[in-house]
Amino acid sequence: AVVSTQSTFFFFFLRFTLLPAHHFLRYQLDRMASSSPDPRLTREELSAVWKDGGNTKFGVKLDLINHLLQQRKVREWVLLKEKMLTKILELLPTDRPVQVLEIGCGLGIDVFDLATRIGQVNKHPGSRVVGLDFNTDMINYCNGCLQEKQSSLPQNVTVEFIKEDATAMSLPDQTFDLVRSDIALQHMNIPLTLSQVKRVLRPNGHYACLEGAAGAGFFCKDDYVATVYKNMIPSLADGGPGVRAFFELQKLGFTILSDDYNGIAQRGADLKAADPGWIKLEGMGKLVVDKKILTKEESEDFIARYKKAADEDGMLMLGAGQLITDRNNES
């Protein structure tokens, strides 16, 4: 639908069936643009789901733990994570104990993996891997896993989890040999977070981040779904969080050691598997209604057509992952 009342909608429906499809889409875009000073969802609005209690907003509950577990099934992300962990081990010294911090650690899976790998190549006692996240559910989950895994972790590596905001960490200056983040900066204030990363890094310490970057975009055989989707989500004209981090790190005096850009393709079935029960999609639908980007009827129509296209293998998301490693030059 393009307007809120049924009688008016019926008139416009008859009118637009007589016009080429792109005229209808142009009308919809103009209406969306004029309905609000900023017709798109903001990054902050989409990221609010990760704050305590944010996953139950608008009457739907997003299972954050399951969401992250599903994300780890995307083959391209798994390969990039492995590539990242390999690079981290190359950057860490082995002639002394090391201190590593992961910001936005989520379920802590990579924290445990990294601790195990460090214990295999670094036999010095006293190494430590710290996972930090500002979500209480995530930290509780991590601590539960820590109790279960404690006996199987290397005895010379300590693992701990801290509930804190990465933009205002209480950790001491110049503590860590390496800080890493993994699909986390997109939910954070990047300049504030990276300034904190620089503060807690030792001189010549390293930061490694794996973040999303602008890809070719979202495509759907239903032009209406593709157009509305692209005009609801935040613009990636700035290149996405990976690109923004790339430039911000240089402003802070880091030396970029490597920057790898890797394409990621997800079909309708992949997007459906990553959003069980379409909870995330439903939540976004309620959010755009709350912000008056779409009416309730329009949102319901968009969601129904989105699901139909996914079921018919009629959509493709072409994104990218950007893996950056760098060195803190501060002495």
Long-range contacts (C-beta under 8 A, 24 or more apart in sequence): 1-295, 1-297, 1-298, 1-301, 2-27, 2-28, 2-31, 2-298, 3-31, 3-295, 4-295, 4-297, 9-297, 21-223, 22-223, 24-224, 25-223, 25-224, 25-227, 28-224, 28-227, 28-228, 29-227, 29-231, 32-228, 32-231, 32-293, 32-294, 33-231, 35-292, 35-293, 36-291, 36-292, 36-293, 39-231, 39-232, 39-293, 40-231, 40-232, 40-233, 40-234, 40-235, 40-293, 41-232, 41-233, 41-234, 41-284, 41-287, 41-288, 41-291, 41-293, 42-234, 43-186, 43-234, 45-287, 45-291, 46-233, 46-234, 46-284, 46-287, 47-186, 47-187, 47-188, 49-283, 50-134, 50-135, 50-187, 51-134, 51-135, 52-134, 52-135, 52-136, 52-137, 57-283, 57-286, 57-287, 58-283, 58-286, 58-287, 58-290, 59-286, 60-279, 60-282, 60-283, 60-286, 61-279, 62-279, 62-280, 62-283, 63-276, 63-279, 64-135, 64-137, 64-138, 65-107, 65-137, 65-138, 65-141, 66-276, 67-274, 67-275, 67-280, 68-106, 68-107, 69-107, 70-273, 70-274, 70-275, 70-276, 71-183, 71-274, 72-109, 73-273, 73-274, 74-264, 74-266, 74-270, 74-274, 76-262, 76-263, 76-264, 76-265, 76-321, 77-183, 77-264, 77-321, 79-262, 80-210, 80-262, 80-321, 80-323, 81-110, 81-182, 81-210, 83-260, 83-323, 84-180, 84-182, 84-208, 84-210, 84-323, 85-110, 85-113, 85-114, 85-117, 87-208, 87-258, 87-323, 87-325, 88-114, 88-178, 88-180, 88-206, 88-208, 89-117, 89-118, 89-121, 91-178, 91-206, 91-208, 91-325, 92-118, 92-122, 92-177, 92-178, 92-206, 93-122, 93-177, 94-121, 94-122, 94-124, 95-124, 96-124, 97-122, 97-124, 97-125, 97-126, 97-127, 97-128, 97-156, 98-122, 98-127, 98-128, 98-177, 98-178, 99-127, 99-128, 99-130, 99-175, 99-176, 99-177, 99-178, 99-202, 100-127, 100-128, 100-129, 100-130, 100-176, 100-177, 100-178, 100-179, 100-180, 101-129, 101-130, 101-132, 101-171, 101-175, 101-176, 101-178, 101-179, 101-180, 101-200, 102-129, 102-130, 102-131, 102-132, 102-179, 102-180, 102-181, 102-182, 103-132, 103-133, 103-166, 103-179, 103-180, 103-181, 103-184, 103-188, 103-193, 103-197, 104-132, 104-133, 104-166, 104-181, 104-182, 104-183, 104-184, 104-185, 104-187, 104-188, 105-131, 105-132, 105-133, 105-138, 105-142, 105-161, 106-133, 106-138, 106-182, 106-184, 107-138, 107-141, 107-142, 107-145, 108-138, 108-141, 108-142, 108-145, 108-146, 108-161, 110-180, 110-182, 111-142, 111-159, 111-161, 112-145, 112-149, 112-153, 112-159, 114-180, 115-153, 115-154, 115-157, 115-159, 116-153, 116-154, 116-157, 118-154, 118-157, 119-153, 119-154, 119-155, 119-156, 119-157, 120-154, 122-156, 123-156, 124-156, 125-155, 125-156, 126-156, 126-158, 127-156, 127-157, 127-158, 128-157, 128-158, 128-159, 128-160, 129-157, 129-158, 129-159, 129-160, 130-159, 130-160, 130-161, 130-162, 130-171, 130-176, 131-159, 131-160, 131-161, 131-162, 132-161, 132-162, 132-163, 132-164, 132-166, 132-169, 133-161, 133-163, 133-164, 134-163, 134-164, 134-165, 134-166, 135-163, 136-163, 139-163, 166-193, 166-196, 166-197, 167-192, 167-193, 167-196, 168-192, 168-196, 169-196, 169-199, 169-200, 171-200, 172-200, 173-199, 173-200, 174-199, 174-200, 174-201, 174-202, 174-203, 174-205, 175-200, 175-201, 175-202, 176-200, 176-201, 176-202, 176-205, 177-201, 177-202, 177-205, 177-206, 178-205, 178-206, 178-207, 178-208, 179-205, 179-206, 179-207, 179-208, 180-207, 180-208, 180-209, 181-208, 181-209, 181-210, 181-211, 182-209, 182-210, 183-210, 183-211, 183-212, 184-209, 184-211, 185-209, 185-211, 185-241, 185-242, 185-244, 185-245, 186-211, 186-212, 186-240, 186-241, 190-241, 190-244, 190-245, 190-248, 191-248, 194-245, 194-248, 194-249, 194-252, 195-252, 198-252, 198-253, 198-254, 198-328, 198-330, 201-328, 201-330, 202-328, 203-328, 203-329, 203-330, 203-331, 204-327, 204-328, 204-329, 204-331, 205-327, 205-328, 206-257, 206-325, 206-326, 206-327, 206-328, 207-249, 207-254, 207-324, 207-325, 207-326, 207-328, 208-323, 208-324, 208-325, 208-326, 209-242, 209-245, 209-323, 209-324, 210-321, 210-322, 210-323, 210-324, 211-240, 211-241, 211-242, 211-245, 211-321, 211-322, 211-324, 212-240, 212-241, 212-242, 212-319, 212-320, 212-321, 212-322, 213-239, 213-240, 213-241, 213-242, 213-243, 213-261, 213-319, 213-320, 213-321, 213-322, 214-239, 214-240, 214-243, 214-319, 214-320, 215-263, 215-264, 215-317, 215-318, 215-319, 215-320, 216-318, 217-317, 217-318, 218-315, 218-316, 218-317, 218-318, 219-315, 219-316, 219-317, 219-318, 220-306, 220-309, 220-314, 220-315, 220-316, 221-309, 221-312, 221-314, 221-315, 222-305, 222-306, 222-308, 222-309, 222-314, 224-302, 224-305, 225-302, 225-305, 225-306, 225-309, 225-315, 226-315, 228-294, 228-302, 229-302, 229-306, 232-284, 232-288, 232-293, 232-294, 240-320, 240-322, 242-320, 242-321, 242-322, 242-324, 243-322, 245-322, 245-324, 246-322, 246-324, 249-324, 249-326, 253-328, 253-329, 253-330, 254-326, 254-327, 254-328, 254-329, 255-326, 255-327, 255-329, 256-324, 256-325, 256-326, 257-325, 257-326, 257-327, 258-323, 258-324, 258-325, 259-322, 259-323, 259-324, 260-322, 260-323, 260-324, 261-320, 261-321, 261-322, 262-320, 262-321, 262-322, 262-323, 263-318, 263-319, 263-320, 264-318, 264-319, 264-320, 264-321, 265-316, 265-317, 265-318, 265-319, 266-316, 266-317, 266-319, 267-313, 267-315, 267-316, 267-317, 268-309, 268-310, 268-311, 268-312, 268-313, 268-314, 268-315, 268-316, 269-310, 269-313, 270-317, 271-310, 271-315, 271-317, 272-307, 272-310, 272-311, 278-303, 278-307, 281-306, 281-307
